Amino acid sequence: MSLTPQQLDRHRRHILLKEIGGPGVQKLRAASVSIIGAGALGGPCAMYLAAAGVGQIEIWDDDTVERSNLQRQVQFTEANVGQSKSERLAARLRETDPDLAITAISCRFAPGETPTGAILIDASDNFETRFALNHLAHASHRPLVSGAASGWTGQVSVFASGVQPGAPCYQCWVPEAPPAAEACEEVGVAGPVTGLTGSAMALETLKLITGAGTPLIGRLLLIDGLSGAARTLNLKQDQQCPVCKA
């Protein structure tokens, strides 16, 4: 896949990075991802992936924009209130790069659905969806980039149990929904924390596509917005996991 003069100009700052270069940009143009969730995490993640030239981006979300979203979902404006999140985000990405193939799927992801991306990105806000995506990622041998944010903290990891032998899946780390799990609308969150988390998810996706650096496979990045600190924890495969050790 050759790059046009316009594409060379657009991506010159990535081409200058020895870990990406021209071949890496070509890999990005040929890549496909499915982002589940077009909100506080999926928005910044999708925008950075589109800016990087990821050729095919599929966005799943059945929700509409609410005014309370605008504090953190910076991909939307007041004029978008009441409109489809997936459609509005897709339109924003097409404005970023008209050459990309952007698909908006305005329905809720559930078991049995078939996202087409070679990389699955979990930007959802509930454990039911996270578990379903984890099952799909493992069964279909695809990496799962996962993020979550609440309060002043964010977390990001890459689960690759269906791709890399010995790698943990999401349910190795979270076997079941915590008893005290709260709905997204019932907890507060600092807007910039979701931006940091979504951006980190995009970065992990770029690394998976280009082969640059070391993805967070078997590791969990924790972002503490109040202290300004970040640290990583090592994750291990659960030998009793019902998903990846079944």
Salt bridges, closest charged atoms under 4 A:
ASP9 OD1 - ARG12 NH2 2.32
GLU19 OE2 - LYS18 NZ 3.11
ASP63 OD2 - LYS85 NZ 3.49
GLU78 OE2 - ARG67 NH2 2.59
ASP97 OD2 - ARG10 NE 3.71
ASP97 OD2 - ARG29 NH1 2.99
ASP99 OD2 - ARG29 NH2 3.73
GLU204 OE2 - LYS207 NZ 2.84
